[in-house]
Every structure is written in structure tokens, then in C-alpha cells.
Amino acid sequence: MSDKKIDEKIINQLTKLEEKYEVMGQDLSSYLDGLLHSDYLTYWDYIHLDTLLSLQSPRTAIPDEKIFILYHQVTELYFRMILNEMEQIVFSDPVDDLVFLKRLRRINRYLDHLIDSFDVMTDGMDQDQFLAFRMALLPASGFQSAQYRKIELMCTDLKNLVNIEKRSELRSASITDQYDFLYWKAGATELASGKKTLTLKQFEKKYSKEFIELAEEVTHSNIYQKFQNHYSGNNEITLELKRLDSKANVDWPLQHLKSATRYLQRDPDVIKATGGTNWQKYLPPKRQRITFYPELWSTSELEEWGNRFKKAIVSPNA
């Protein structure tokens, strides 16, 4: 037996652990035995690296399809990080201004990374390769990102996400009625017939119930409501919310528009976007005029929503 004296700090920690497990009716010694026999944790096991790198399953043999898959997976992981911050705002009791501000800044930092990263989509794939493999992906579309729709629901009242043509009419309508006219549904509706595309039908079938339940759950606790009720006098928080609004509803869709223009625009013909989404009408923020926090903007700013960013859109031949 070792004569080494046990550090007083370790003894104190063991005492606290014993008290913790006693409350749960558990034996600390059994847990220590488990710790004794368990192996050391490795980085690759902790993040499931081998599994992560095996999750790309291209539908074609075209090399750049793997880039397409990887980028969308990275995007969804960023969405998950954004939602992690939003959940701590929405599903928690109000916190002090500094904590609320810290979480908003984290959200905006993730959005900055996403916006900057979209060059991978715009310039990171060979155009001919993209146009070849995309037809094997129908009717799947990035339009079907449920996490991004949850981000929107966490950010604001549902009335602010209603199609601009119905927004005034439905401001006091029920969640279900407002949901039927959310702006993004127009992006997967055929212009000529007004029918829903298969892309939209699939998406609604899988997620509509979940979206409606979330919208109802956060009616009085979304970020917009938390700000109105607890932080409306804080200028720094106001600024971060305006940054969030502009990034999510102007910069992010404009990056998609730039990429769609790069790959899909053809004169005089326009190739339909993956999944049949009407990207020319759906993506420009000046058409949708979606704002999470309309009260934070002046009338002139709302009228010019998206226009000041027109230079960000490049020619498909640039």
C-alpha cells in the first residue's frame, strides 16, 4: 500500500461526491470502481470522428457532390449551435442583460461564419459538375432545413413570418392560420398552377406538426417577446438584435441568391432550382421583406429592406 498522503482537496471532493450520491440512494464506491476500470477518453471517440466522416453518401460518382454534402452538413451543425443558444434564452427564466447579450453575440458570430462560408457553395464547386449531379438529388432541397425554420420560430412572433401579401390580414389570426401562409412556402409553390411542389409536400408532412407546436410553445417566450418584456431599454441588445435581423433576413438569403445565380441562371433560359423551388421570387429579401424585429427599424429602412445589398449579387459569368 502506498504511503502517499492524499491531498486534502481530493478528500473534500470525495466527501461532496459521497453526499451527492447518497441523496440519489447510490453507492459512491460502485461509481469509483467504474471509473477505475474505464478506459481513457480519446478525441476521435469523443466526437465520433469515424462515424462523422462516414456520413457522406453521394448519389453519383461526381467528385464535387461530396463537397455539396459536407457543406450542408457543416451548415446544419452551425444551426444546431445557434439553436443551443436560442433554447437557453427562450426556455429559461429571464437572465440579466449581460447574459442575454452574450448569447445574442454568440448567435451573430455563428451567423457571420455561415455567411462567410457560403463561398464554398458559390465558388467551391465546378459549375458543370454541380449541374450534372443536382438532377440526381430531386426532389431534395436545402429548402427542407427544419432547423433553420426553428431558428426563425425562436426569433420572432409567427405573424412576422407570414407572406407579405397576407401579413396585414393575418396579424391577429391563430397560429394554425398564420402557419398556412408562412413566407417560405411560396418558395416551393408552382407559379403557374399555385400547386405545392413535392419538395414542400414532403417537408410539411414530416415537420408541420412539430413547427406548429413549437410556435405555440414559444408564443410568449421567443426572443422577440423576451426583448419586449425585459430588455427593450438596452441599446447594446437592440443593436445585436438588428444585426441578427439583418444577417438572417438579408445577408443569408442573398448568399443563397448569389449561389443560385452563379449555377442556375441561364440567358434566356433559367434552370429550375433543385426541388422545384422558385428561387428567383423566394430568395431576394426585398421581395419577402421578412424582419424579426420590425419595430427596431425606421419606415425608410423597412422600405429599402435588402436594396442596399444589391451589389453583393454577381453576374453568373463573373
C-alpha positions in Angstrom: 0.0 0.0 0.0 1.3 3.4 -0.9 2.3 5.8 2.0 1.5 8.8 -0.2 -0.7 11.3 1.6 -4.0 12.0 -0.1 -4.4 15.7 -0.9 -7.0 17.5 1.3 -8.7 18.9 -1.8 -9.3 15.3 -3.1 -10.7 14.3 0.2 -13.1 17.2 0.1 -14.2 16.3 -3.4 -14.8 12.7 -2.4 -16.9 13.9 0.5 -19.0 16.1 -1.8 -19.4 13.2 -4.2 -20.5 10.9 -1.5 -23.1 13.4 -0.3 -24.3 13.7 -3.9 -24.8 10.0 -4.5 -26.3 9.4 -1.0 -29.2 11.8 -2.0 -29.8 9.6 -5.0 -29.6 6.4 -3.0 -26.4 5.4 -4.8 -23.1 3.9 -3.6 -20.2 6.1 -4.5 -17.8 3.2 -4.2 -19.5 1.4 -7.2 -19.1 4.5 -9.3 -15.4 4.8 -8.4 -15.0 1.1 -9.4 -16.4 2.0 -12.8 -14.1 5.0 -13.1 -11.1 2.8 -12.2 -11.9 0.2 -14.9 -12.9 2.7 -17.6 -10.5 3.5 -20.4 -9.1 6.9 -21.2 -11.2 9.0 -23.5 -9.8 9.9 -26.9 -10.6 12.8 -29.1 -11.8 10.6 -32.0 -14.1 8.6 -29.8 -15.5 11.7 -28.0 -16.6 13.4 -31.2 -17.3 10.1 -33.1 -14.9 11.1 -35.8 -15.0 7.9 -37.8 -18.8 8.0 -37.8 -18.8 11.6 -38.7 -16.5 11.1 -41.7 -18.7 8.2 -42.9 -21.9 10.2 -43.2 -21.4 11.3 -46.8 -23.2 9.1 -49.2 -23.1 10.7 -52.7 -25.8 9.6 -55.2 -23.4 10.0 -58.1 -19.7 9.4 -58.8 -19.2 13.1 -59.5 -16.4 14.3 -57.1 -17.9 17.7 -56.1 -21.1 16.2 -54.9 -19.2 15.2 -51.7 -18.3 18.9 -51.2 -22.0 19.7 -51.6 -23.0 17.2 -48.9 -20.2 18.2 -46.5 -21.0 21.9 -46.7 -24.7 21.3 -45.9 -23.8 19.1 -43.0 -21.5 21.8 -41.7 -24.3 24.3 -42.1 -26.7 22.1 -40.1 -24.1 21.8 -37.3 -23.9 25.6 -37.1 -27.7 25.8 -37.0 -27.6 23.3 -34.1 -25.1 25.7 -32.3 -27.4 28.7 -32.9 -30.4 26.7 -31.6 -28.4 25.7 -28.5 -28.0 29.4 -27.6 -31.6 30.3 -28.5 -33.0 27.5 -26.4 -31.1 28.8 -23.4 -32.8 32.2 -24.0 -36.3 31.0 -24.9 -36.8 28.1 -22.4 -35.2 29.8 -19.4 -36.3 32.4 -17.0 -35.2 35.9 -17.8 -31.5 36.5 -17.1 -29.5 39.6 -16.6 -28.8 41.9 -19.6 -25.2 40.7 -19.9 -26.1 37.0 -20.2 -28.8 37.8 -22.8 -26.3 40.0 -24.7 -23.6 37.3 -24.6 -26.0 34.7 -26.2 -27.1 37.1 -28.9 -23.4 37.8 -29.7 -22.7 34.1 -30.0 -25.6 33.7 -32.3 -24.4 36.5 -34.5 -20.9 35.1 -34.5 -22.2 31.8 -35.8 -24.2 33.6 -38.5 -21.1 35.5 -39.5 -19.3 32.2 -40.0 -22.2 30.8 -42.1 -22.4 33.9 -44.3 -18.7 34.0 -44.9 -18.6 30.2 -45.5 -21.1 30.4 -48.4 -18.3 31.0 -50.8 -17.8 27.2 -50.6 -21.2 26.9 -52.4 -20.7 29.8 -54.7 -17.1 29.2 -55.8 -16.1 25.9 -54.3 -17.7 23.5 -56.8 -17.2 23.1 -60.6 -20.3 24.5 -62.3 -20.6 21.6 -64.8 -20.2 19.1 -62.0 -22.9 20.8 -59.9 -25.4 20.9 -62.8 -24.7 17.2 -63.5 -25.2 15.8 -60.0 -28.0 18.1 -58.9 -30.5 16.3 -61.0 -29.9 13.1 -59.0 -31.0 14.8 -55.8 -34.5 15.7 -56.8 -36.8 16.5 -55.0 -34.5 17.1 -52.0 -33.5 20.7 -51.4 -31.8 22.8 -48.8 -35.2 24.5 -48.6 -36.1 21.5 -46.4 -33.9 22.5 -43.5 -36.1 22.2 -40.4 -33.5 23.6 -38.1 -33.5 26.9 -39.9 -37.3 27.2 -39.6 -37.0 26.5 -35.9 -34.4 29.3 -35.7 -37.0 31.7 -37.2 -39.7 30.5 -34.8 -37.4 31.1 -31.9 -36.5 34.6 -33.1 -39.9 36.2 -33.5 -43.7 36.0 -33.5 -45.2 33.9 -36.2 -47.1 36.9 -37.6 -43.8 38.4 -38.7 -43.1 35.3 -40.9 -46.3 35.4 -42.8 -46.2 36.0 -46.6 -46.1 39.8 -47.2 -49.4 39.6 -49.2 -51.2 38.2 -46.2 -49.4 39.8 -43.4 -51.8 42.6 -42.5 -54.8 40.3 -42.9 -53.5 37.6 -40.6 -51.7 39.6 -37.8 -54.4 38.6 -35.3 -55.1 35.1 -36.7 -54.5 31.8 -35.0 -51.1 30.1 -35.1 -52.5 27.4 -37.5 -54.0 30.0 -39.9 -50.8 32.0 -39.9 -48.7 28.8 -40.5 -50.6 28.1 -43.7 -49.3 31.3 -45.2 -45.7 31.4 -44.0 -43.4 33.2 -46.5 -41.1 30.2 -47.3 -44.0 28.1 -48.6 -44.2 30.3 -51.7 -40.6 29.2 -52.5 -41.9 25.7 -53.3 -45.2 26.5 -54.9 -45.6 26.4 -58.7 -46.1 29.9 -60.2 -48.5 28.8 -63.0 -50.7 26.4 -61.1 -50.3 27.5 -57.5 -49.8 23.9 -56.5 -47.3 22.7 -53.9 -44.2 21.0 -55.2 -43.3 17.5 -53.9 -40.4 19.2 -52.0 -42.9 21.2 -50.0 -45.3 18.3 -49.5 -42.6 16.1 -48.1 -41.4 18.9 -45.8 -44.8 19.7 -44.4 -45.7 16.0 -43.9 -42.6 15.5 -41.8 -42.4 18.8 -39.8 -45.7 20.8 -39.9 -47.0 19.3 -36.6 -43.6 20.0 -34.9 -43.4 23.6 -36.3 -46.9 24.5 -35.1 -46.3 23.0 -31.6 -43.0 25.0 -31.3 -44.7 28.2 -32.5 -47.4 27.7 -29.9 -44.9 26.9 -27.2 -42.7 30.0 -27.7 -45.6 32.4 -28.3 -44.8 34.3 -25.1 -41.1 33.4 -24.8 -39.4 33.8 -28.2 -36.5 36.2 -28.4 -38.8 39.0 -29.6 -41.1 38.6 -26.6 -38.2 38.3 -24.2 -36.7 41.5 -25.6 -40.0 43.4 -25.4 -40.7 42.3 -21.9 -37.3 42.5 -20.3 -34.6 44.2 -22.3 -36.1 46.8 -24.6 -34.2 49.7 -22.9 -30.8 48.2 -23.6 -29.1 49.8 -26.5 -26.5 47.1 -26.9 -29.1 44.4 -27.0 -31.1 46.4 -29.5 -28.1 46.7 -31.8 -27.4 42.9 -31.6 -31.0 42.1 -32.5 -30.8 44.4 -35.5 -27.6 42.7 -36.5 -29.3 39.3 -36.1 -32.3 40.5 -38.2 -30.1 41.8 -41.0 -27.9 38.8 -41.1 -30.7 36.2 -41.1 -33.1 38.0 -43.4 -30.8 39.9 -45.8 -27.2 38.6 -45.8 -28.0 34.9 -45.5 -30.7 34.8 -48.3 -28.5 37.0 -50.5 -25.7 34.5 -50.3 -28.1 31.8 -51.5 -29.3 34.1 -54.3 -25.7 34.7 -55.4 -25.0 31.0 -55.5 -28.3 30.2 -57.3 -27.5 32.9 -59.9 -24.0 31.5 -60.3 -25.1 28.0 -61.0 -28.7 28.1 -62.2 -29.1 31.4 -64.2 -29.1 30.9 -67.9 -29.9 33.5 -70.6 -32.5 33.3 -72.0 -33.5 30.1 -70.1 -33.5 29.7 -66.4 -33.0 26.2 -64.9 -35.4 25.4 -62.2 -33.9 25.2 -58.8 -33.4 21.8 -57.0 -36.8 20.5 -55.8 -38.7 23.0 -57.9 -38.2 25.9 -55.5 -39.0 29.3 -57.1 -35.7 30.8 -56.1 -36.0 34.0 -58.1 -39.1 35.1 -56.2 -38.3 33.4 -52.9 -34.7 34.4 -52.2 -34.5 38.2 -52.8 -35.0 39.8 -49.3 -36.5 42.9 -51.0 -39.4 40.7 -52.2 -40.1 38.9 -48.9 -39.4 41.8 -46.5 -39.1 39.4 -43.6 -38.0 41.2 -40.4 -37.9 39.6 -37.0 -38.0 42.9 -35.2 -39.8 45.4 -37.4 -40.2 47.9 -34.5 -36.5 48.4 -34.4 -36.3 49.7 -37.9 -37.4 53.0 -39.3 -40.0 53.2 -42.1 -37.4 54.1 -44.7 -35.2 51.2 -43.6 -38.0 48.8 -44.0 -39.0 50.2 -47.4 -35.4 49.7 -48.5 -35.0 46.3 -46.9 -32.5 44.3 -49.0 -32.0 47.0 -51.6 -28.7 48.3 -50.1 -27.1 44.9 -50.7 -27.8 44.7 -54.4 -24.1 45.0 -55.2 -23.5 41.7 -53.4 -25.1 39.8 -56.3 -22.7 39.0 -59.0 -23.1 38.1 -62.6 -23.2 34.3 -63.4 -20.3 35.0 -65.7 -18.2 36.9 -63.2 
